[in-house]
Amino acid sequence: MFEFLGVNTNWQIQSLGDFLEIKGDSWIEIDDTNDYRILGVTSKGAGLVIKRNVSGAELKMRQYQVARPNQLMWCKVARQC
């Protein structure tokens, strides 16, 4: 699926924050009486999955971000050595 690109010294390295932003209007308050789909990111770029459906009462965090079409999502995985 992915092509190894190696190190190309002609490419300029930039931070994602230089050209992407987290939209402030994507946060919602959780309502205990509503049901929500929790998304997850699959490994090796295989896309998004609905990890589970939960009621608002089951969620500990009271604010979540809403995923909308054409948004970039990524998962930062901490690696322990």
Secondary structure, 3 states (H helix, E strand, C coil): CCCCCCCCCCCCCCCHHHCCCCCHHHEEECCCCCEEEEEEECHHHCCEEEEEEEEHHHCCCCEEECCCCCCCCCCCCCCCC
